């Protein structure tokens, strides 16, 4: 793989109805490697279905995070950037001022896409992930539900409906509808959709965060061993029974109701969950005809297994030096674990996993490191190293499968691994490309807690936003270890 070049990178900022997401990819190709994926939940669609107005507090939160995104792109010199705004900005009467401010910050035009275009891009995202896809595509968001159909790589019947979970909540609140009235309302709308009326399309491809959460809940309820949502499939009959499951909480009940109604008014027999969406669909539109015909699997294998050695080592040194220079990591250990060696090794390895699909992070990475053929590691070091990677990617989400290995480490060393993991998390989010930037950033602990400082005033906007703030709070609890 070639050296990561800012000139080749493409950044897509997806201004959604529930969250705002910035994803940086290494290039426009059949398998674009994710360099950084950062999300902030701003709930722009909250109340819009009733008031037609974006709430000030949600706009302010969105602007704060976009300000950080802009700073990161500017200092990483990533100029190939695109912004897409969807349902909430389509519906809100005051979205114009918000979009104008976003454009000034990002130095690029915001593409306010129509519902039909959003449905098309979602379908293209599915094709990017699954070239042989054939069926209905259903993309759930905070403000709307998009439906389209794919048949022999041809996309038809692109429609958008105000059936996102925020919109449905607002409707329920405004009309004081019962569950039955909500179901009847959804059914009346969906019954007319041409995609769902096609009896030859037996599969539905589910795109969107609420669908993925349902998939994970189904996996958990069935003790399914592989925790990868992409291409996870369930029969319509099975999922219809599952949707009566008591543990589907209030945040998922509208997603469950939509899914039940989709099955009821269509010929759907199989549900397939997808992790791609409109961002990947947007990249698909940039591919040439030859690239669109390529199988993404061979390219993904090549990219995931090869990194340029010089870049890898130089960046690992920058990251490990930054972690050590903080003074917050005690290199002494009550065991035989070489802490300095572990910091450097994890700084190398993190670069091989930061671009993986979300569902491949955390537990899958831990298991990979545990079983990887790595020399010069005692068993305790192997577990320590795997847990650093786990924490850097998954945060404070240790599960039972991980805990059985952690019994071989004492409590302070477990906490130390978690602390190093959070440091790596910060390093990646502060410098997704060239990590030399880290030498200008310090981390200080005072009466206010952990804070960033820099001798370069222009870097201060990098410290804004939810992602870094949340990680600092977690890190503060581990200072003594």
C-alpha positions as CSV (number, residue, x, y, z in Angstrom):
1,X,0.0,0.0,0.0
2,X,1.3,3.5,-0.8
3,X,2.0,6.1,1.8
4,X,-1.1,7.8,3.1
5,X,-1.4,11.0,1.1
6,X,-3.7,14.0,2.0
7,X,-4.0,14.7,-1.7
8,X,-5.6,11.2,-2.2
9,X,-7.7,11.2,0.9
10,X,-11.4,11.9,0.7
11,X,-13.5,13.1,3.6
12,X,-17.3,12.9,3.8
13,X,-19.2,14.8,6.5
14,X,-22.6,13.3,6.8
15,X,-25.0,15.8,8.5
16,X,-27.7,13.4,9.5
17,X,-30.9,13.9,11.5
18,X,-29.6,12.1,14.6
19,X,-25.8,12.3,14.3
20,X,-23.1,14.2,12.4
21,X,-20.3,11.9,11.2
22,X,-17.0,12.6,9.6
23,X,-15.3,9.8,7.8
24,X,-11.9,10.1,6.2
25,X,-11.0,7.5,3.6
26,X,-7.5,6.9,2.1
27,X,-8.7,7.2,-1.5
28,X,-11.5,6.8,-4.0
29,X,-11.5,3.1,-4.9
30,X,-13.5,-0.1,-4.7
31,X,-12.5,-0.6,-1.1
32,X,-11.8,2.8,0.5
33,X,-9.8,2.3,3.7
34,X,-11.2,4.3,6.6
35,X,-8.5,6.5,8.2
36,X,-10.8,8.1,10.8
37,X,-14.5,7.7,11.7
38,X,-15.9,10.1,14.2
39,X,-19.5,10.7,15.2
40,X,-21.3,13.2,17.4
41,X,-25.0,12.7,18.2
42,X,-26.6,16.1,17.8
43,X,-30.3,15.1,17.3
44,X,-31.0,17.8,14.7
45,X,-34.3,16.2,13.8
46,X,-35.6,16.4,17.4
47,X,-38.9,18.3,17.2
48,X,-38.6,19.3,13.5
49,X,-41.6,17.3,12.4
50,X,-43.8,19.5,14.7
51,X,-42.0,22.9,14.8
52,X,-40.1,22.9,11.4
53,X,-37.3,24.4,13.4
54,X,-33.8,23.1,14.3
55,X,-33.4,23.6,18.1
56,X,-30.7,26.1,19.1
57,X,-29.0,23.7,21.5
58,X,-28.7,21.0,18.9
59,X,-27.4,23.4,16.3
60,X,-24.8,24.7,18.7
61,X,-23.6,21.1,19.5
62,X,-23.4,20.4,15.8
63,X,-21.4,23.6,15.1
64,X,-19.0,22.8,17.9
65,X,-18.2,19.4,16.5
66,X,-18.0,20.6,12.9
67,X,-15.6,23.3,14.0
68,X,-13.3,20.5,15.3
69,X,-13.8,18.5,12.0
70,X,-12.8,21.6,10.0
71,X,-9.7,22.2,12.1
72,X,-8.6,18.6,11.8
73,X,-9.1,18.6,8.0
74,X,-7.2,21.9,7.7
75,X,-4.2,20.9,9.7
76,X,-4.1,17.4,8.1
77,X,-4.3,19.2,4.7
78,X,-7.2,17.1,3.5
79,X,-8.8,19.3,0.9
80,X,-10.9,16.7,-0.9
81,X,-13.9,17.1,1.3
82,X,-17.6,16.7,0.8
83,X,-20.6,17.5,3.1
84,X,-24.0,15.9,2.8
85,X,-27.1,17.1,4.7
86,X,-30.3,15.0,4.8
87,X,-33.8,15.0,6.3
88,X,-33.6,17.4,9.2
89,X,-32.0,20.1,7.1
90,X,-34.5,19.4,4.3
91,X,-37.4,19.9,6.6
92,X,-36.3,22.7,8.9
93,X,-37.2,26.3,7.9
94,X,-34.1,27.7,9.7
95,X,-31.6,25.2,8.2
96,X,-30.3,27.8,5.7
97,X,-28.3,29.8,8.3
98,X,-26.9,26.5,9.8
99,X,-25.8,25.3,6.4
100,X,-24.2,28.6,5.6
101,X,-22.1,28.5,8.8
102,X,-21.1,24.9,8.1
103,X,-20.0,25.8,4.6
104,X,-17.8,28.6,6.0
105,X,-16.2,26.3,8.5
106,X,-15.6,23.4,6.2
107,X,-14.7,25.6,3.1
108,X,-16.9,23.4,0.9
109,X,-20.5,23.4,-0.3
110,X,-23.0,21.4,1.7
111,X,-25.0,19.1,-0.6
112,X,-28.6,19.2,0.6
113,X,-29.7,16.0,-1.0
114,X,-33.3,15.1,-1.7
115,X,-35.0,12.1,-0.2
116,X,-35.0,10.3,-3.5
117,X,-31.2,11.0,-3.9
118,X,-30.6,9.7,-0.3
119,X,-32.5,6.5,-1.2
120,X,-30.4,6.1,-4.3
121,X,-27.1,6.7,-2.4
122,X,-28.1,4.1,0.3
123,X,-28.7,1.5,-2.5
124,X,-25.3,2.4,-4.0
125,X,-23.7,1.9,-0.6
126,X,-25.2,-1.6,-0.4
127,X,-23.8,-2.4,-3.9
128,X,-20.4,-1.1,-2.7
129,X,-20.5,-3.7,0.1
130,X,-22.4,-6.5,-1.6
131,X,-22.1,-6.3,-5.4
132,X,-24.6,-9.1,-6.0
133,X,-27.3,-7.5,-3.9
134,X,-30.9,-8.0,-5.2
135,X,-33.9,-6.7,-3.2
136,X,-35.3,-3.8,-1.3
137,X,-33.1,-1.3,0.5
138,X,-34.5,0.3,3.7
139,X,-32.4,3.1,5.2
140,X,-33.7,4.3,8.6
141,X,-32.6,7.7,10.0
142,X,-33.7,10.1,12.6
143,X,-36.0,12.1,10.3
144,X,-36.9,9.8,7.4
145,X,-37.0,6.3,6.0
146,X,-35.7,5.7,2.5
147,X,-36.8,2.8,0.3
148,X,-35.4,1.7,-3.1
149,X,-34.9,-1.5,-5.0
150,X,-31.9,-3.2,-6.6
151,X,-32.2,-5.7,-9.5
152,X,-29.2,-6.7,-11.6
153,X,-27.3,-3.6,-10.2
154,X,-30.1,-1.3,-11.4
155,X,-31.6,0.9,-8.8
156,X,-35.3,1.9,-9.0
157,X,-38.2,3.2,-7.0
158,X,-36.3,5.6,-4.8
159,X,-38.6,7.1,-2.2
160,X,-38.4,8.9,1.1
161,X,-40.9,9.0,3.9
162,X,-41.1,11.0,7.1
163,X,-40.8,7.8,9.1
164,X,-37.6,8.3,11.0
165,X,-37.6,7.6,14.7
166,X,-37.5,11.3,15.7
167,X,-40.3,12.0,13.3
168,X,-42.4,9.1,14.5
169,X,-41.9,10.2,18.1
170,X,-42.9,13.7,17.3
171,X,-46.0,12.4,15.5
172,X,-47.0,10.2,18.5
173,X,-46.5,13.1,20.9
174,X,-48.5,15.6,18.7
175,X,-51.4,13.3,17.8
176,X,-51.4,11.3,21.1
177,X,-51.6,8.1,18.9
178,X,-51.8,4.6,20.4
179,X,-49.4,1.9,19.3
180,X,-52.2,0.5,17.0
181,X,-52.8,3.9,15.5
182,X,-49.0,4.3,14.9
183,X,-48.9,1.0,13.2
184,X,-52.0,1.8,11.0
185,X,-50.4,5.2,10.1
186,X,-47.1,3.5,9.0
187,X,-48.9,0.7,7.1
188,X,-51.0,3.2,5.2
189,X,-47.9,5.0,3.9
190,X,-45.8,1.9,3.1
191,X,-48.6,0.0,1.4
192,X,-48.3,2.3,-1.6
193,X,-44.6,1.9,-2.1
194,X,-43.7,0.3,-5.5
195,X,-40.6,-1.4,-4.1
196,X,-42.6,-3.3,-1.5
197,X,-45.2,-4.2,-4.1
198,X,-42.7,-6.1,-6.2
199,X,-43.4,-9.8,-5.3
200,X,-40.1,-10.9,-6.9
201,X,-37.9,-9.1,-4.4
202,X,-37.7,-11.4,-1.4
203,X,-34.8,-9.7,0.5
204,X,-34.5,-6.4,2.3
205,X,-31.2,-4.8,3.0
206,X,-31.3,-2.8,6.2
207,X,-29.1,0.3,6.4
208,X,-28.9,2.6,9.5
209,X,-27.9,2.6,13.1
210,X,-31.2,1.5,14.6
211,X,-31.3,-1.6,12.4
212,X,-27.8,-2.5,13.4
213,X,-28.8,-2.2,17.1
214,X,-31.6,-4.6,16.5
215,X,-29.2,-7.0,14.8
216,X,-26.9,-6.9,17.7
217,X,-29.8,-7.5,20.1
218,X,-30.9,-10.5,18.0
219,X,-27.3,-11.9,18.1
220,X,-27.1,-11.6,21.8
221,X,-30.5,-13.2,22.4
222,X,-29.4,-16.2,20.3
223,X,-25.8,-16.4,21.6
224,X,-24.6,-15.9,18.0
225,X,-20.8,-16.2,18.1
226,X,-19.8,-14.0,15.3
227,X,-20.3,-10.3,16.2
228,X,-20.2,-8.8,12.8
229,X,-23.3,-7.1,11.6
230,X,-22.3,-6.8,8.0
231,X,-24.2,-9.4,6.0
232,X,-25.9,-10.8,9.1
233,X,-29.2,-12.3,7.9
234,X,-32.4,-13.4,9.5
235,X,-35.6,-14.9,8.1
236,X,-38.7,-12.6,8.1
237,X,-40.6,-15.2,10.2
238,X,-37.9,-15.4,12.8
239,X,-37.4,-11.6,13.1
240,X,-41.2,-11.1,13.3
241,X,-41.2,-13.3,16.4
242,X,-38.1,-11.6,17.8
243,X,-39.6,-8.2,17.6
244,X,-42.0,-9.2,20.4
245,X,-38.9,-9.5,22.6
246,X,-39.4,-7.7,25.9
247,X,-35.9,-6.2,25.9
248,X,-36.4,-4.1,22.8
249,X,-36.3,-0.8,24.6
250,X,-38.1,2.5,23.9
251,X,-35.3,3.8,21.6
252,X,-35.8,0.8,19.3
253,X,-39.5,0.4,19.4
254,X,-40.2,2.5,16.3
255,X,-37.4,0.7,14.4
256,X,-39.1,-2.6,15.4
257,X,-42.6,-1.2,14.4
258,X,-41.2,-0.2,11.0
259,X,-39.6,-3.5,10.4
260,X,-42.8,-5.4,11.4
261,X,-44.8,-3.3,9.0
262,X,-42.3,-3.7,6.1
263,X,-42.6,-7.4,6.5
264,X,-46.4,-7.2,6.7
265,X,-47.0,-5.2,3.5
266,X,-44.4,-6.9,1.3
267,X,-43.2,-10.3,0.1
268,X,-40.0,-10.0,2.2
269,X,-38.7,-13.4,3.3
270,X,-35.1,-12.5,4.3
271,X,-33.5,-9.6,6.1
272,X,-29.8,-8.7,5.5
273,X,-28.0,-6.1,7.6
274,X,-25.5,-3.7,6.0
275,X,-22.9,-1.4,7.4
276,X,-22.5,0.7,4.3
277,X,-24.7,3.7,3.6
278,X,-24.9,7.0,1.8
279,X,-21.3,7.9,2.4
280,X,-20.0,4.8,0.7
281,X,-22.7,5.3,-1.9
282,X,-21.4,8.7,-2.6
283,X,-17.9,7.3,-3.2
284,X,-19.4,4.7,-5.5
285,X,-20.6,7.6,-7.7
286,X,-17.0,8.6,-8.1
287,X,-15.8,5.2,-9.4
288,X,-15.2,4.6,-13.1
289,X,-17.0,1.7,-14.9
290,X,-14.0,-0.7,-14.4
291,X,-13.8,0.0,-10.7
292,X,-17.5,-0.6,-10.2
293,X,-17.1,-4.1,-11.7
294,X,-14.3,-5.1,-9.4
295,X,-14.8,-7.5,-6.5
296,X,-14.1,-5.5,-3.3
297,X,-12.9,-8.6,-1.4
298,X,-9.4,-9.1,-3.0
299,X,-8.7,-5.4,-2.6
300,X,-9.8,-5.3,1.0
301,X,-7.5,-8.3,1.8
302,X,-4.5,-6.5,0.2
303,X,-5.1,-3.3,2.0
304,X,-5.8,-4.8,5.4
305,X,-2.6,-7.0,5.3
306,X,-0.1,-4.5,3.9
307,X,1.1,-1.2,5.3
308,X,4.2,0.7,4.2
309,X,6.9,-0.2,6.7
310,X,8.6,3.2,6.9
311,X,5.4,5.1,7.5
312,X,4.3,2.5,10.0
313,X,7.4,2.7,12.1
314,X,7.7,6.5,11.9
315,X,4.1,7.0,13.0
316,X,4.4,4.4,15.8
317,X,7.5,6.3,17.2
318,X,5.5,9.6,17.2
319,X,2.6,8.0,19.0
320,X,4.7,6.1,21.6
321,X,6.9,9.1,22.2
322,X,3.8,11.3,22.8
323,X,2.3,8.7,25.3
324,X,5.6,8.4,27.2
325,X,6.2,12.2,27.2
326,X,2.9,12.8,29.0
327,X,4.4,11.5,32.3
328,X,1.2,9.7,33.1
329,X,2.4,6.2,32.4
330,X,4.3,4.5,35.2
331,X,6.8,2.2,33.5
332,X,7.3,0.1,36.6
333,X,5.3,-3.1,36.8
334,X,4.7,-5.7,39.4
335,X,4.9,-8.4,36.7
336,X,7.4,-9.3,34.0
337,X,5.5,-7.0,31.5
338,X,7.8,-4.6,29.7
339,X,5.5,-1.5,29.6
340,X,7.7,0.6,27.3
341,X,7.8,-2.3,24.8
342,X,4.0,-2.7,25.0
343,X,3.4,1.0,24.3
344,X,5.5,0.9,21.2
345,X,4.1,-2.4,20.0
346,X,0.5,-1.2,20.5
347,X,1.4,2.0,18.6
348,X,2.4,-0.1,15.6
349,X,-0.6,-2.5,15.8
350,X,-3.3,0.2,16.2
351,X,-2.5,1.3,12.7
352,X,-3.5,-2.1,11.4
353,X,-7.0,-1.9,13.0
354,X,-8.2,1.7,13.0
355,X,-9.7,1.4,9.5
356,X,-11.6,-1.9,10.2
357,X,-15.3,-2.2,10.0
358,X,-16.9,-1.1,13.4
359,X,-18.0,-4.6,14.1
360,X,-14.5,-6.0,13.6
361,X,-13.1,-3.8,16.4
362,X,-13.0,-4.6,20.1
363,X,-13.5,-8.3,20.7
364,X,-12.5,-9.5,17.3
365,X,-9.2,-7.5,17.5
366,X,-8.5,-8.8,21.0
367,X,-9.0,-12.4,19.8
368,X,-6.8,-11.7,16.7
369,X,-3.9,-10.4,18.8
370,X,-4.3,-13.2,21.3
371,X,-3.8,-15.8,18.5
372,X,-1.4,-13.8,16.3
373,X,2.1,-15.3,15.8
374,X,4.0,-12.6,17.6
375,X,7.6,-13.4,18.9
376,X,9.2,-12.3,22.1
377,X,6.0,-12.0,24.2
378,X,5.2,-13.8,27.4
379,X,1.6,-14.8,27.9
380,X,0.8,-11.9,30.2
381,X,2.3,-9.4,27.7
382,X,0.2,-10.9,24.9
383,X,-3.0,-10.4,26.9
384,X,-1.9,-6.9,28.0
385,X,-1.2,-5.9,24.4
386,X,-4.5,-7.3,23.2
387,X,-6.3,-5.4,25.9
388,X,-4.6,-2.1,25.0
389,X,-5.9,-2.5,21.5
390,X,-9.3,-3.5,22.7
391,X,-9.6,-0.4,24.9
392,X,-8.3,1.9,22.3
393,X,-11.0,0.8,19.9
394,X,-13.9,-0.2,22.2
395,X,-13.4,2.1,25.2
396,X,-14.8,0.9,28.5
397,X,-16.9,-2.0,27.2
398,X,-15.1,-5.1,28.5
399,X,-17.3,-8.2,28.1
400,X,-17.3,-11.8,29.5
401,X,-15.2,-13.2,26.6
402,X,-12.4,-10.7,27.4
403,X,-12.7,-11.1,31.2
404,X,-11.7,-14.8,31.1
405,X,-8.3,-13.8,29.8
406,X,-7.9,-10.8,32.2
407,X,-7.9,-13.2,35.2
408,X,-4.2,-13.8,34.3
409,X,-3.4,-10.1,35.0
410,X,-3.6,-8.2,38.3
411,X,-6.0,-5.3,38.8
412,X,-3.4,-2.4,38.5
413,X,-1.9,-3.8,35.2
414,X,-5.4,-4.1,33.7
415,X,-6.1,-0.5,34.5
416,X,-2.7,0.5,33.1
417,X,-3.5,-1.3,29.8
418,X,-6.8,0.6,29.7
419,X,-5.1,3.9,30.2
420,X,-2.6,3.3,27.4
421,X,-5.5,2.3,25.2
422,X,-7.2,5.6,25.8
423,X,-3.9,7.4,25.1
424,X,-3.8,5.7,21.7
425,X,-7.4,6.6,21.1
426,X,-6.5,10.3,21.7
427,X,-3.5,10.1,19.5
428,X,-5.4,8.7,16.5
429,X,-8.2,11.3,16.9
430,X,-5.7,14.2,17.2
431,X,-3.6,13.1,14.1
432,X,-5.2,10.6,11.7
433,X,-2.5,11.1,9.1
434,X,1.0,12.4,10.0
435,X,1.5,12.0,13.8
436,X,4.3,14.5,14.0
437,X,1.6,17.0,15.0
438,X,1.5,15.3,18.4
439,X,4.8,16.9,19.5
440,X,3.0,20.2,19.7
441,X,0.2,18.9,22.0
442,X,0.5,18.4,25.8
443,X,-1.8,16.8,28.2
444,X,-2.0,18.4,31.7
445,X,-3.8,17.4,34.9
446,X,-5.0,20.2,37.2
447,X,-7.9,21.0,39.5
448,X,-10.2,21.1,36.5
449,X,-9.2,17.6,35.4
450,X,-7.3,16.6,32.3
451,X,-6.8,19.3,29.7
452,X,-5.0,19.7,26.4
453,X,-2.5,22.6,25.8
454,X,-0.5,23.6,22.8
455,X,2.1,26.3,21.9
456,X,0.3,26.7,18.6
457,X,-2.9,28.7,19.0
458,X,-4.3,27.5,15.7
459,X,-4.4,23.9,17.0
460,X,-6.8,24.7,19.8
461,X,-10.0,23.9,17.8
462,X,-8.7,20.3,17.5
463,X,-9.6,19.8,21.2
464,X,-13.3,20.5,20.8
465,X,-16.1,18.0,20.4
466,X,-17.6,15.0,22.1
467,X,-15.1,12.3,21.2
468,X,-12.0,13.8,22.9
469,X,-14.0,15.1,25.9
470,X,-15.5,11.7,26.6
471,X,-12.1,10.0,26.4
472,X,-10.5,12.5,28.7
473,X,-13.2,11.8,31.4
474,X,-12.5,8.1,31.1
475,X,-8.7,8.7,31.4
476,X,-9.1,10.9,34.4
477,X,-10.3,7.9,36.4
478,X,-7.1,6.0,35.6
479,X,-4.5,8.6,36.5
480,X,-3.2,6.8,39.6
481,X,-2.4,3.6,37.6
